[in-house]
Amino acid sequence: MEYGIGMLSVVPMRAETSDRAEIVTQLTFGECYEVVGRDNNWLQLQLAADGYRGWIDFKQHTPVSAEYYKEWCGTRHARVLDLLQTVKVGEYNVPVGIGCYLPFYDGSSIRINEERMEFKGSASDSHAMSTQADLLRVAHYFMKAPYLWGGKSIFGIDCSGFTQLVFGICGYQLPRDAYQQVTYGEEVHFVAQAKPGDLAYFSNAEGKITHVGLVLEGQKIMHAHGEVRIDTLDHNGIYNADRKRYSHNLRIIKRIYL
């Protein structure tokens, strides 16, 4: 078996072996993976954190040992809390955005294989960040981030990438897609009973879960739709006051206990 780690700010993971193929998710800095397939200059990865699969250009692969991969999987890692910071890799500074992993962080550096690399920014303590206030504070860091299908960075993010990152920074690992995330948590039966930090899910005409957002105070919701924005939530769904219409139909609300 072959293993690796993200050593660039963000790398597209594609549905097929082509630069023109759909981006299904992204590999971010500090994130470990297993190589599960090869096709010429393309590697198929399975991310360690959520099991998601996609193809990357082989030139963006950085190998790690099997021992390091196993240790990474068995450790709860800090995450970058600054919107943008750097990790010193050799003589260069690699940009890392909010939510990127900081493997084996000791307060000033991280460890990749046996090498330590300097990081002096703000990092989350996933053991301490477990309150509703923490979750909402982290979520607001992403306001105005542009929407990107398959994205999970401050420079481009989709609806489930947003909720996965916010919960992940606070120490709770959600799956990648909205239809997978909806299987987690306890159902909240009425919008009036929803609390800040709950996740609201929305379906298309066929009943498939296609969208997710984070419930806020006052029947508001934060979600990635064009950008990470705040709209009104009621029993029908999400009402966009700018466009004076509903944008999504409510299916179910779930509560996750951190």
C-alpha positions as CSV (number, residue, x, y, z in Angstrom):
1,M,0.0,0.0,0.0
2,E,1.1,3.6,-0.7
3,Y,0.2,6.6,1.4
4,G,0.6,10.4,1.1
5,I,-0.2,13.8,2.6
6,G,-1.3,17.1,1.2
7,M,1.6,19.5,1.0
8,L,0.0,22.2,-1.1
9,S,-2.6,24.8,-0.1
10,V,-5.4,22.9,-1.8
11,V,-5.4,20.3,-4.6
12,P,-8.5,19.4,-6.7
13,M,-9.7,15.8,-6.5
14,R,-11.5,14.9,-9.7
15,A,-14.1,12.4,-10.8
16,E,-12.0,11.2,-13.7
17,T,-8.4,11.2,-14.9
18,S,-8.6,14.6,-16.7
19,D,-7.9,18.2,-15.9
20,R,-11.3,18.9,-17.3
21,A,-13.1,16.5,-15.1
22,E,-15.5,17.5,-12.3
23,I,-13.9,18.4,-9.0
24,V,-15.6,16.2,-6.4
25,T,-13.7,17.4,-3.4
26,Q,-10.3,18.9,-2.5
27,L,-7.2,17.7,-0.7
28,T,-6.0,20.3,1.7
29,F,-2.7,20.8,3.4
30,G,-1.8,18.3,6.1
31,E,-4.5,15.8,5.1
32,C,-3.4,12.2,4.8
33,Y,-4.7,9.7,2.2
34,E,-4.2,6.2,0.8
35,V,-3.4,5.7,-2.9
36,V,-6.0,3.2,-4.1
37,G,-5.6,3.4,-7.9
38,R,-3.3,4.5,-10.7
39,D,-3.9,5.5,-14.3
40,N,-0.9,6.9,-16.2
41,N,-0.2,10.2,-14.6
42,W,-3.1,10.1,-12.2
43,L,-3.5,8.7,-8.7
44,Q,-6.8,7.8,-7.1
45,L,-6.9,8.8,-3.5
46,Q,-9.0,7.8,-0.5
47,L,-8.9,10.5,2.2
48,A,-8.2,9.3,5.6
49,A,-10.6,11.6,7.4
50,D,-13.8,11.0,5.5
51,G,-13.1,8.1,3.1
52,Y,-13.9,10.2,0.0
53,R,-12.3,9.2,-3.3
54,G,-11.0,11.2,-6.3
55,W,-8.1,11.5,-8.7
56,I,-5.1,13.9,-8.5
57,D,-2.2,14.6,-10.8
58,F,0.7,12.4,-9.6
59,K,3.0,15.5,-9.4
60,Q,0.9,16.7,-6.4
61,H,1.5,13.5,-4.4
62,T,3.8,13.6,-1.4
63,P,4.5,10.1,0.1
64,V,4.5,9.3,3.8
65,S,5.4,6.0,5.5
66,A,2.8,3.5,6.5
67,E,3.8,4.1,10.1
68,Y,3.2,7.8,9.8
69,Y,-0.2,7.3,8.1
70,K,-1.3,4.9,10.8
71,E,-0.2,7.4,13.5
72,W,-1.9,10.3,11.7
73,C,-5.2,8.3,11.6
74,G,-5.0,7.6,15.3
75,T,-4.4,11.2,16.3
76,R,-6.7,14.1,16.8
77,H,-5.0,17.0,14.9
78,A,-5.2,20.8,15.4
79,R,-6.6,22.8,12.5
80,V,-5.6,26.3,11.2
81,L,-7.8,29.0,12.7
82,D,-6.5,32.0,10.8
83,L,-8.1,32.8,7.4
84,L,-4.7,32.5,5.8
85,Q,-1.3,31.5,7.3
86,T,1.9,29.8,6.2
87,V,3.9,26.7,7.0
88,K,7.6,26.9,6.3
89,V,8.5,23.9,4.1
90,G,12.3,24.0,3.5
91,E,13.1,27.6,2.3
92,Y,9.6,28.3,1.1
93,N,6.3,29.3,2.9
94,V,3.3,27.3,1.9
95,P,0.0,29.2,2.3
96,V,-2.5,27.3,4.5
97,G,-6.1,28.4,4.9
98,I,-8.6,28.0,7.8
99,G,-9.4,24.3,8.4
100,C,-6.2,22.9,7.1
101,Y,-4.7,20.1,9.3
102,L,-1.7,20.7,11.5
103,P,-0.3,17.2,12.0
104,F,1.3,16.6,15.4
105,Y,1.3,20.3,16.2
106,D,3.4,21.3,19.3
107,G,2.6,25.0,19.5
108,S,5.2,26.2,17.0
109,S,5.7,23.4,14.4
110,I,4.1,20.4,12.8
111,R,5.6,17.1,11.8
112,I,5.5,15.5,8.4
113,N,7.2,12.1,8.5
114,E,10.2,12.8,10.7
115,E,10.7,16.5,9.7
116,R,9.4,19.4,11.7
117,M,8.0,22.5,10.0
118,E,7.4,25.9,11.5
119,F,3.9,27.2,12.0
120,K,3.2,30.3,14.1
121,G,-0.4,31.1,13.4
122,S,-3.6,30.4,15.4
123,A,-4.6,26.7,15.8
124,S,-7.8,25.1,17.0
125,D,-7.8,22.9,20.1
126,S,-10.4,20.3,19.1
127,H,-10.5,18.9,22.6
128,A,-11.6,22.4,24.0
129,M,-13.7,23.7,21.1
130,S,-16.9,21.8,21.7
131,T,-19.5,24.4,22.5
132,Q,-22.3,26.0,20.4
133,A,-20.5,29.3,20.7
134,D,-17.3,27.9,19.2
135,L,-19.2,26.3,16.3
136,L,-20.9,29.6,15.4
137,R,-17.8,31.6,15.8
138,V,-15.9,29.3,13.4
139,A,-18.8,29.4,10.9
140,H,-18.7,33.2,10.7
141,Y,-15.1,33.1,9.6
142,F,-16.4,31.7,6.3
143,M,-18.9,34.5,5.6
144,K,-18.6,35.7,2.0
145,A,-16.4,32.7,0.9
146,P,-17.4,32.1,-2.8
147,Y,-19.3,29.0,-3.7
148,L,-17.3,26.3,-5.6
149,W,-18.7,22.8,-6.4
150,G,-16.4,20.3,-4.6
151,G,-14.6,23.1,-2.7
152,K,-13.6,23.1,0.9
153,S,-11.4,26.1,1.4
154,I,-12.0,29.8,2.3
155,F,-11.4,30.6,-1.4
156,G,-14.1,28.3,-2.7
157,I,-16.5,26.0,-0.8
158,D,-19.7,24.1,-1.3
159,C,-22.6,23.7,1.1
160,S,-21.5,20.4,2.6
161,G,-17.8,21.3,2.5
162,F,-18.8,24.3,4.7
163,T,-20.6,22.3,7.3
164,Q,-17.9,19.6,7.3
165,L,-15.1,22.1,7.8
166,V,-16.9,24.0,10.6
167,F,-17.7,20.8,12.5
168,G,-14.3,19.4,11.8
169,I,-12.4,22.4,13.2
170,C,-14.5,21.9,16.4
171,G,-13.5,18.2,16.6
172,Y,-16.5,16.5,15.0
173,Q,-15.9,14.6,11.7
174,L,-18.9,14.7,9.3
175,P,-19.0,12.8,6.0
176,R,-18.3,14.9,2.8
177,D,-21.7,15.1,1.1
178,A,-25.1,16.5,2.4
179,Y,-26.9,13.2,1.7
180,Q,-24.3,11.4,3.9
181,Q,-24.3,14.1,6.6
182,V,-28.1,13.9,7.1
183,T,-27.7,10.4,8.6
184,Y,-25.9,11.9,11.6
185,G,-27.6,13.5,14.7
186,E,-31.0,13.6,16.2
187,E,-34.1,14.8,14.4
188,V,-35.6,18.2,15.3
189,H,-39.3,18.0,14.4
190,F,-40.2,21.7,14.0
191,V,-38.3,24.8,12.8
192,A,-39.4,26.6,16.0
193,Q,-37.6,24.0,18.0
194,A,-34.3,24.4,16.1
195,K,-31.3,25.8,17.9
196,P,-28.2,27.5,16.7
197,G,-25.7,24.9,15.5
198,D,-28.4,22.5,14.2
199,L,-28.1,21.4,10.6
200,A,-31.0,21.9,8.2
201,Y,-31.2,19.7,5.0
202,F,-33.0,20.5,1.8
203,S,-34.2,18.2,-1.0
204,N,-35.0,18.5,-4.7
205,A,-38.2,17.6,-6.5
206,E,-37.2,13.9,-6.4
207,G,-36.8,14.0,-2.6
208,K,-33.0,13.7,-2.7
209,I,-31.0,15.7,-0.2
210,T,-29.0,18.2,-2.2
211,H,-28.2,21.1,0.3
212,V,-27.3,21.7,3.9
213,G,-26.9,24.8,6.1
214,L,-26.2,25.8,9.7
215,V,-29.1,27.1,11.8
216,L,-28.5,30.5,13.5
217,E,-30.5,32.5,16.1
218,G,-33.8,34.0,15.0
219,Q,-34.7,31.5,12.3
220,K,-31.8,32.4,10.2
221,I,-29.5,30.0,8.3
222,M,-25.9,30.2,7.1
223,H,-25.2,28.3,4.0
224,A,-23.1,28.2,0.8
225,H,-25.2,29.4,-2.1
226,G,-23.3,31.7,-4.5
227,E,-21.3,32.6,-1.4
228,V,-21.5,31.7,2.3
229,R,-24.4,33.9,3.3
230,I,-27.2,34.3,5.9
231,D,-30.9,33.9,4.8
232,T,-34.2,33.3,6.5
233,L,-35.3,29.7,7.5
234,D,-39.0,28.7,7.9
235,H,-41.1,25.5,7.6
236,N,-41.0,25.9,3.8
237,G,-37.3,26.3,3.4
238,I,-34.8,29.0,2.8
239,Y,-36.1,32.4,1.8
240,N,-33.7,34.7,-0.1
241,A,-34.8,38.3,0.6
242,D,-32.5,39.7,-2.1
243,R,-34.3,37.7,-4.8
244,K,-37.6,37.7,-2.9
245,R,-38.2,33.9,-3.4
246,Y,-37.5,30.6,-1.8
247,S,-34.2,29.0,-2.9
248,H,-34.4,25.6,-1.2
249,N,-37.2,23.3,0.2
250,L,-36.7,22.1,3.8
251,R,-36.6,18.3,4.3
252,I,-35.3,17.8,7.8
253,I,-33.3,19.4,10.7
254,K,-30.8,17.4,12.7
255,R,-29.0,18.1,16.0
256,I,-25.4,17.0,16.6
257,Y,-24.0,16.9,20.1
258,L,-20.3,17.8,20.0
